[in-house]
Amino acid sequence: MAIADIAELVGAFGDLGDGSSAVASEFDAVSAHTKGDVLTVSDGVRGSVEGRFLGVDADGALRLATAAGDERVISGDVVTF
C-alpha cells in the first residue's frame, strides 16, 4: 500500500473514535433497526443480553436499554430481532 493510499484512508476514517456524533448519525442512516426494536445480542462471554435498541454511541458501541439499565455492547452477534 502506498503512502498516498494510507493518507487517503486516514482522511476518510480519521474522525472514527474521536467522540463526534458522525459515527452514530451515519449508522442511523443505514441501520436495519429502528430505535425501540427489541434485540438479543450474544457475545460468547456474558452469554446474551436483551434490550431495546437505542442506536450506537460515538465510539460505535451498540446501545441497549435493558432491565438493568442502559448497556454498551462492544462486540457480539445480534441473534434475535
FENHU-V746398 format. One record per residue. SS is DSSP state (H for helix, E for strand, L for the rest). OMEGA is omega in degrees with one decimal (* if undefined). Layout:
BEGIN
SS|OMEGA / SS|OMEGA
END
This chain:
BEGIN
L|-178.8 / L|178.6 / H|179.9 / H|178.1 / H|178.7 / H|179.0 / H|178.7 / H|178.3 / H|178.2 / H|177.8 / H|-178.4 / H|-174.9 / H|-175.7 / L|-178.1 / L|179.2 / L|177.9 / L|-178.0 / L|179.1 / L|179.6 / L|179.3 / L|-178.6 / H|-179.5 / H|-177.9 / H|-178.2 / H|177.1 / H|178.9 / H|179.0 / H|-177.1 / H|-175.7 / H|-175.8 / L|174.4 / L|-177.7 / L|173.9 / L|-179.3 / L|-178.4 / L|176.0 / L|176.3 / E|-179.3 / E|169.7 / E|-178.0 / E|176.8 / E|-179.2 / L|176.8 / L|179.4 / L|179.7 / L|-171.3 / L|179.9 / E|177.0 / E|179.6 / E|177.0 / E|177.0 / E|-178.2 / E|177.6 / E|-176.3 / E|175.6 / E|178.2 / L|-176.0 / L|177.6 / L|178.9 / L|178.4 / L|176.1 / E|178.6 / E|178.4 / E|171.7 / E|-177.5 / E|176.8 / L|-179.8 / L|-177.2 / E|-179.3 / E|179.1 / E|171.9 / E|177.5 / E|-177.0 / L|179.8 / L|178.4 / L|179.5 / E|173.0 / E|-173.7 / E|173.0 / E|176.3 / L|*
END
